[in-house]
Amino acid sequence: MRAILLGMRCNNACVFCAQGDGDARAPAEVDPAGAIAAVEPGESVAFQGGEPTIFAGLAAWIRAADARGAARIVVQTNGRRLAYRAYARALGEASERLVLDVSLHGSTAPMHEYHTGVPGSFAQTVQGLRNARAEGIRAGVTTVVTRSSFRHLAEIVRVAHAAGALAIHFAPAEPSGRAATNRPRIVPEAEMVLPHLQRAVAEAQRLGLGVQVGDRATPSSAGELFAGIGAVEPLPAGKARVSLPVFGRGPGDGGREQE
C-alpha cells in the first residue's frame, strides 16, 4: 500500500496519539500531487494524517488516485466531517474504490471523548459512519485499546455494527507520542485485555463483522478496510512496541511485546 501523508494537523487531540505534537510542526497544507502521480495501476493507496478530511483537496486527490488506476483508496479518518451528508457524498462520488478506516475509541460519548479530547466528537463520528453507509461507502472501524476502553470492546463492536461498519480493527496503544509519558494510564497489560478481546471478537463474528487484531484479519478481506498505523514519533529509548494477544489463542496465552 502506498501511504500518502498529508501532514500532522488534526481536529482531535487523542490522549494516546502516537504522532505526539507533530501537528504543531506540520505545514498548513501539503500538496500530494507528486505522490499521486507515482501511483501505479492496481496499487492500493492510503491517505493518512493527522486528519485527511481537514484538507480541502481530499476529494480531488481521491479522484486523481482513482484516475491513476488505484485498486483501493483508503482514507484513515476520525469520521467527524462525514457527519455532514454532503461531504460524505462528495467523497463517495470521487471514487467507487474508496473505503474508510474510521477511528472509534469508545461505546459512549464520555468514553470516546475522553480519548479524543473533543466534546461532541462521538456523535459526529457515529453519524459519519451512518452517512458513509447511506452513500454506499464501505467502512471499517479502528479502536485503539487502552486502559479506559478494553473492558468495553464488545460494546464498541455493537456501536460500530449499528452505525454500518463492515469490520473492526483492534490496535494496541503504543507507548510513544502523547502516550509515552502516560503509559501506566494509557497502555493496558495484555493479560488484562485478553478475555475482553476474545468476547469482542466473538461478538463481532456473531454480528457478521470482519475482525483484525494486529496484522491478522478474519476473513482476510477485512484487512482491505484498514490503512495501518501511519506516521508515529520514534519510541523513547528502552521502550518496546506493543502487540495485542492473538485472538485465535487460548485463554492461557497472552500477548507479547516486540522490538
C-alpha positions as CSV (number, residue, x, y, z in Angstrom):
1,M,0.0,0.0,0.0
2,R,1.3,3.5,-0.9
3,A,0.8,5.8,2.0
4,I,0.2,9.5,1.2
5,L,0.9,11.5,4.3
6,L,-1.0,14.8,4.3
7,G,0.6,16.3,7.4
8,M,0.0,16.0,11.1
9,R,-2.8,18.6,11.6
10,C,-5.8,17.0,13.3
11,N,-9.1,18.2,14.7
12,N,-8.9,15.7,17.6
13,A,-6.4,15.7,20.4
14,C,-6.2,12.0,21.3
15,V,-4.5,11.2,24.6
16,F,-2.7,8.2,23.0
17,C,-1.7,9.9,19.7
18,A,1.5,8.2,18.5
19,Q,2.3,11.3,16.5
20,G,2.8,13.3,19.6
21,D,2.9,17.0,19.0
22,G,3.8,16.6,15.3
23,D,0.7,18.6,14.4
24,A,2.4,21.7,15.8
25,R,5.3,21.3,13.4
26,A,3.2,20.5,10.4
27,P,2.8,22.9,7.4
28,A,-0.6,24.4,6.9
29,E,-1.3,22.1,3.9
30,V,0.6,19.5,1.9
31,D,0.3,19.0,-1.8
32,P,0.3,15.3,-2.5
33,A,0.2,15.7,-6.3
34,G,3.7,14.1,-6.7
35,A,2.8,11.1,-4.7
36,I,-0.4,10.6,-6.6
37,A,1.4,10.9,-9.9
38,A,3.6,8.0,-8.9
39,V,0.7,5.6,-8.2
40,E,0.7,2.6,-10.5
41,P,-2.4,0.9,-11.8
42,G,-3.6,-1.8,-9.4
43,E,-1.8,-0.3,-6.4
44,S,-3.6,0.4,-3.2
45,V,-3.4,4.0,-1.8
46,A,-3.9,5.3,1.8
47,F,-4.5,8.9,2.6
48,Q,-3.2,9.4,6.2
49,G,-2.6,12.3,8.6
50,G,-3.2,13.8,11.0
51,E,-6.7,14.0,9.8
52,P,-7.1,13.9,6.0
53,T,-10.6,15.3,5.9
54,I,-9.5,18.8,7.1
55,F,-7.6,19.2,3.8
56,A,-9.8,21.0,1.3
57,G,-8.4,19.0,-1.6
58,L,-9.1,15.5,-0.4
59,A,-12.0,14.7,-2.8
60,A,-9.9,15.9,-5.7
61,W,-6.9,13.8,-4.6
62,I,-9.1,10.7,-4.3
63,R,-10.4,11.4,-7.8
64,A,-6.9,11.7,-9.1
65,A,-5.8,8.4,-7.4
66,D,-8.8,6.8,-9.0
67,A,-7.8,8.1,-12.4
68,R,-4.3,6.7,-11.9
69,G,-6.0,3.2,-11.6
70,A,-5.6,2.7,-7.9
71,A,-7.3,-0.6,-6.9
72,R,-8.3,0.6,-3.5
73,I,-8.2,4.1,-1.9
74,V,-8.3,4.1,1.9
75,V,-8.9,7.3,3.9
76,Q,-7.9,7.0,7.5
77,T,-10.1,9.4,9.4
78,N,-11.9,10.2,12.6
79,G,-15.0,10.5,10.5
80,R,-16.2,13.7,12.1
81,R,-16.5,15.7,8.9
82,L,-18.6,12.9,7.3
83,A,-21.3,13.8,9.7
84,Y,-22.2,16.4,7.0
85,R,-24.0,14.3,4.5
86,A,-23.0,16.4,1.5
87,Y,-19.3,15.9,2.4
88,A,-19.8,12.2,2.6
89,R,-21.5,12.2,-0.8
90,A,-18.6,14.2,-2.3
91,L,-16.1,11.7,-1.1
92,G,-18.2,8.8,-2.3
93,E,-18.6,10.4,-5.8
94,A,-14.9,10.8,-6.1
95,S,-14.3,7.1,-6.4
96,E,-16.2,3.8,-6.2
97,R,-13.0,2.3,-4.9
98,L,-13.0,4.4,-1.7
99,V,-13.0,2.8,1.7
100,L,-12.9,4.5,5.1
101,D,-10.8,3.5,8.1
102,V,-12.7,5.3,10.9
103,S,-11.4,5.8,14.4
104,L,-13.9,4.9,17.2
105,H,-12.5,4.8,20.7
106,G,-15.5,4.2,22.9
107,S,-19.0,2.9,23.1
108,T,-20.4,6.1,24.7
109,A,-19.7,9.8,24.3
110,P,-17.8,10.1,27.6
111,M,-15.5,7.2,26.8
112,H,-14.8,8.2,23.2
113,E,-14.3,11.9,24.1
114,Y,-12.0,11.1,27.0
115,H,-9.7,9.7,24.3
116,T,-10.3,12.3,21.6
117,G,-10.3,15.4,23.9
118,V,-13.2,16.9,21.8
119,P,-16.7,17.3,23.1
120,G,-19.3,16.2,20.5
121,S,-16.8,14.1,18.6
122,F,-18.6,10.8,19.4
123,A,-21.9,11.9,17.8
124,Q,-20.1,13.2,14.8
125,T,-18.0,10.1,14.2
126,V,-21.0,7.8,14.6
127,Q,-23.1,10.0,12.2
128,G,-20.2,10.0,9.8
129,L,-20.3,6.2,9.7
130,R,-24.0,6.2,9.1
131,N,-23.7,8.8,6.3
132,A,-20.9,6.7,4.7
133,R,-23.2,3.7,4.8
134,A,-26.0,5.7,3.3
135,E,-23.7,6.9,0.5
136,G,-22.6,3.3,-0.3
137,I,-19.0,3.8,1.1
138,R,-17.5,0.8,2.7
139,A,-16.1,1.5,6.2
140,G,-14.2,-0.3,8.9
141,V,-13.6,0.9,12.5
142,T,-10.2,1.1,14.2
143,T,-10.3,1.1,18.0
144,V,-7.2,1.8,20.0
145,V,-7.3,-0.5,23.0
146,T,-6.5,1.5,26.2
147,R,-6.9,1.0,29.9
148,S,-10.1,3.0,29.7
149,S,-11.6,1.0,26.8
150,F,-10.5,-2.6,27.0
151,R,-13.4,-3.7,29.2
152,H,-15.9,-2.3,26.7
153,L,-14.6,-3.7,23.4
154,A,-17.7,-5.8,22.8
155,E,-19.9,-2.7,23.3
156,I,-17.8,-0.8,20.8
157,V,-18.3,-3.7,18.4
158,R,-22.0,-3.3,18.7
159,V,-21.9,0.5,18.2
160,A,-19.7,0.0,15.1
161,H,-22.1,-2.6,13.7
162,A,-25.2,-0.4,14.3
163,A,-23.5,2.5,12.5
164,G,-22.7,0.5,9.4
165,A,-19.1,-0.6,9.8
166,L,-18.2,-3.8,8.0
167,A,-15.2,-4.7,10.1
168,I,-13.3,-3.7,13.3
169,H,-9.6,-3.4,13.9
170,F,-8.3,-3.6,17.4
171,A,-5.0,-1.7,17.7
172,P,-2.7,-1.5,20.7
173,A,-2.0,1.9,22.3
174,E,1.7,2.4,21.5
175,P,3.9,3.9,24.3
176,S,5.1,6.7,22.0
177,G,4.0,10.2,21.3
178,R,1.4,11.5,23.8
179,A,1.1,8.1,25.4
180,A,4.8,7.8,26.2
181,T,4.7,9.9,29.4
182,N,1.4,8.4,30.5
183,R,1.9,4.8,29.7
184,P,0.6,3.4,33.1
185,R,-2.6,5.3,32.5
186,I,-3.0,4.5,28.8
187,V,-1.4,1.1,27.9
188,P,-3.1,-2.0,29.5
189,E,-1.3,-5.2,30.1
190,A,-2.0,-8.0,27.6
191,E,-3.2,-10.4,30.3
192,M,-5.9,-7.8,31.3
193,V,-7.0,-7.3,27.7
194,L,-7.3,-10.9,26.5
195,P,-10.7,-12.1,27.9
196,H,-12.3,-8.9,26.8
197,L,-10.7,-9.1,23.4
198,Q,-11.9,-12.6,23.0
199,R,-15.5,-11.6,23.9
200,A,-15.3,-8.7,21.4
201,V,-14.1,-10.9,18.6
202,A,-16.9,-13.4,19.3
203,E,-19.4,-10.6,19.3
204,A,-18.1,-9.2,16.0
205,Q,-18.3,-12.7,14.4
206,R,-21.8,-13.1,15.7
207,L,-22.8,-9.9,14.1
208,G,-21.0,-10.7,10.8
209,L,-18.2,-8.2,11.1
210,G,-14.7,-8.8,10.0
211,V,-12.0,-8.6,12.6
212,Q,-8.4,-7.5,12.6
213,V,-6.1,-7.8,15.6
214,G,-2.5,-6.7,14.9
215,D,-1.7,-8.0,11.4
216,R,-4.2,-10.8,11.4
217,A,-7.6,-10.4,9.8
218,T,-10.6,-12.7,9.6
219,P,-11.7,-13.0,6.9
220,S,-8.5,-11.9,5.2
221,S,-10.6,-9.4,3.1
222,A,-11.4,-7.4,6.3
223,G,-7.8,-6.1,6.2
224,E,-8.6,-4.2,3.0
225,L,-10.6,-1.7,5.0
226,F,-7.6,-0.6,7.1
227,A,-4.6,1.6,6.4
228,G,-2.2,0.6,9.2
229,I,-0.7,2.7,12.0
230,G,0.6,5.6,9.9
231,A,3.3,8.0,10.9
232,V,4.5,7.9,14.5
233,E,7.1,9.5,16.7
234,P,10.1,7.3,17.4
235,L,9.7,5.2,20.6
236,P,11.6,6.5,23.6
237,A,14.8,4.7,24.4
238,G,14.2,1.4,26.1
239,K,10.5,1.2,25.1
240,A,9.2,-1.7,23.1
241,R,6.3,-1.8,20.7
242,V,3.1,-3.4,22.0
243,S,1.2,-6.3,20.5
244,L,-2.2,-7.4,21.4
245,P,-3.0,-11.1,22.2
246,V,-3.7,-13.1,19.1
247,F,-7.4,-13.7,19.1
248,G,-7.0,-17.4,18.0
249,R,-5.1,-18.3,21.1
250,G,-6.4,-20.0,24.2
251,P,-7.2,-18.2,27.5
252,G,-3.7,-19.0,28.9
253,D,-1.8,-17.3,26.1
254,G,-1.0,-13.7,26.5
255,G,0.4,-11.1,24.1
256,R,4.0,-10.3,23.7
257,E,6.0,-7.1,23.2
258,Q,8.2,-6.9,20.2
259,E,11.1,-4.6,19.4
